[in-house]
Amino acid sequence: MKKSLLVTYGLLIVLTITTALISNSTSFSNVAVALIMGLSGIKFLLVAFQFMELKKANSAWKYTLIIVLALMISLILLIF
């Protein structure tokens, strides 16, 4: 297995554990929601670029994905 895939797997595991710790250790606050959404966005981008091979795609697809992700996270944060 490539070293970059192992690093990505490790990062995904660390981010998942961090998200679980944040959700269990803090009360339901806006800061906790923002942290969890930020970590989820990072995990989404890691999976999209590494495993879905979006890094080889046209730059328009990359920018579109990042903009849609930012809009979704912003919308969810505005609700809370």
Protein Blocks (a to p, Z undefined) as FASTA:
>chain_A
ZZklmmmmmmmmmmmmmmmmmmmmpccdfklmmmmmmmmmmmmmmmmmmmnommmmcfkl
mmmmmmmmmmmmmmmmmmZZ
